[in-house]
């Protein structure tokens, strides 16, 4: 009996394989795929029912048999084996590795095996000089935080954390009652009842500087409701301001690190993004740190403030140089 997880990859590979070997004998094809001729014929019968939307004559995969040989008459677009691009493989590996570290996964070993298979397959298929791996490898400090938080969730213990709040650009210490760990849009979060805020909050793990598991039980109140992340994590806040920025290639990381509402590809690897912000001073500091790698299109008052602060900084630098 062939399991479905073995059969599907074979079905996807069969048509490209047969296209390059018209008239191949059934026994030879079966041997190449490591199945019996009887199983291969079953696969071919299934392929006859697959094809393009419409699923009528001229849409379905067509195979012709002459004696014990097979030839593909119509491939329905399946003319080459499925291959992951470097970007697709990287995204898939990031998600799988994060999934393997997330509590609640039924079979972590299966995830690890899938990671190993993808790394092996992509490594063999990549062009020379192309390395496929994590776009950003988790820092050692974040891994330590993850271990502490996982321990707190597993043992249902309260945690004292030191956390950087992006929206307020400040670091605070707070005691929280963990509820669960989440993986949303490629990022890991601790969902917990925050005693200081008196509400449920999501804390991104890579923004927790320190996590101390307390010797007291986590006790979120009965009305603490888990966050609905089915439509994404970030939702527009009418009180926030909106900036339209053009990012040069070296500044595109901004759109990956911070939530943006829209991203439009431009020529030369640039991108136009729509980004919300609550604090103008914080946004100005971010833009100044990008130097000439960003241009503010909207709002004009933000662009003017960036220019003003940049000129003030230059004047300060010139005055200090004159004193030397």
URMOKA-V174158 format. One record per pair of residues at least 12 apart in sequence whose C-alpha atoms are under 8 Angstrom apart, sorted by the first residue. I is the first residue (numbers start at 1). J is the second residue. Records with the same first field share a line. If there is no record, write none. Layout:
I = J  J
This chain:
10 = 33
11 = 43  47
12 = 78  81  82
13 = 80  81  82
15 = 72  75  78  79  80
16 = 78  79  80  81
17 = 81
18 = 70  71  72
19 = 71  72  75  79
21 = 71
22 = 70  71  72
23 = 66  69  70  71
24 = 69  70  71
25 = 68  69  70
26 = 40  41  68  69  70
44 = 63
47 = 61
48 = 60  61  62  63
49 = 61
51 = 76
52 = 76
59 = 76
60 = 74  76
61 = 73  74  75  76
62 = 74  75
84 = 122
86 = 122  126  130  131  132
89 = 118  122  132  133
90 = 132  133  134  135
91 = 134  135
93 = 115  118  133  134
94 = 134  135  186
95 = 186
96 = 111  112  115
97 = 111  112  115
98 = 183  186  188
99 = 111  183
100 = 112
102 = 181  182  183
103 = 150  181
119 = 132  133
141 = 209
142 = 205  206  208
145 = 205  208  209  210  211
146 = 205
148 = 211  212  213
149 = 190  211  213
150 = 181
151 = 213
152 = 178  213
153 = 178  179  180  181
156 = 178  217  218
157 = 177  178  213  214  215  216  217  218
158 = 175  176  177  178  213  214  215  216  217  218  219
159 = 175  176  177  178  211  212  213  214  218
160 = 173  174  175  176  211  212  213  214
161 = 173  174  175  176  208  209  210  211  212
162 = 174  208  209  210  211
163 = 203  207  208  209  210
164 = 207  208  209
165 = 207
167 = 277  278  279
168 = 278  279  282
169 = 282
174 = 194  195  196
175 = 194  195  196
176 = 192  193  194  195  218
177 = 192  193  194  195  218  219  220
178 = 190  191  192  193  218  220
179 = 191  192  193  220  226
180 = 192
184 = 229  232  233
185 = 232  233
187 = 204
188 = 204  205  206
189 = 202  203  204  205
190 = 202  203  204  205
191 = 203  226  227
192 = 220
193 = 220  221  224
199 = 224
200 = 224  225  226  227
234 = 259
236 = 276
239 = 278
240 = 276  277  278
241 = 276  277  278
242 = 274  275  276  277  298  299
243 = 274  275  276  277  296  297  298  299  302
244 = 272  273  274  275  296  297  298  299
245 = 272  273  274  275  294  295  296  297  298
246 = 270  271  272  273  294  295  296  297
247 = 270  271  272  273  293  294  295
248 = 269  270  271  293  294
249 = 268  269  270  271  293
250 = 293
251 = 290  293  294
252 = 270  271
255 = 273
259 = 275  276
260 = 273  274  275  276
261 = 273  274  275  276
262 = 274  275
280 = 302
284 = 302  305  306
287 = 306
288 = 306  310
